Amino acid sequence: MRIREAEAADWAAIWPIWKGIVDDGETYAYPDTATSEQARGWWLEGPPSRVVVAVDDDTSVLGTAKMGPNRPGRGNHVGTASFMVGPAARGLGVGRALAEDMIAWHRQHGFRAIQFNAVVETNTAAVRLWQDLGFTIIGTVPRAFRSRRHGDVGLHVMYLPL
């Protein structure tokens, strides 16, 4: 597996991953009714953000991540990121590889910290991964996410100083 910058042509492989995860209703608050073009605009952000894909040996897209400043202007020294891993690639280390790449990128670009604004508390695999990589939960917004399976659940704000 390798991680590389996403290209416009990758959207055809990213879209089914994006759509499946959003439709599942457990981790992202994007609207279920989003079109491919809307989703493409939200995910494939331009500079100063960066979008990558994890690909296997035959260059199939296994997952994707986007990263960049959490806020513009006076908040642009703190980064943020989002991740999506395709169902066939879960449990194979793709999320960890994308996360380690993201942390290294933020360090290389002089960010002082990384903040995740909305990690769904019932997404235990993601919470465990972030904590394993040094993130801490600095707060939880109660009942801020409508989980399809669990009802209203909290959203963690997670933080990693760099």
Secondary structure, DSSP 8 states (H G I E B T S, - for coil): -EEEE--GGGHHHHHHHHHHHHHHTSS--S-TT--HHHHHHHHS--TT-EEEEEE-TT--EEEEEEEEESSSGGGTTEEEEEEEE-GGGTTTTHHHHHHHHHHHHHHHTT-SEEEEEEEETT-HHHHHHHHHTT-EEEEEEEEEEEETTTEEEEEEEEEEE-
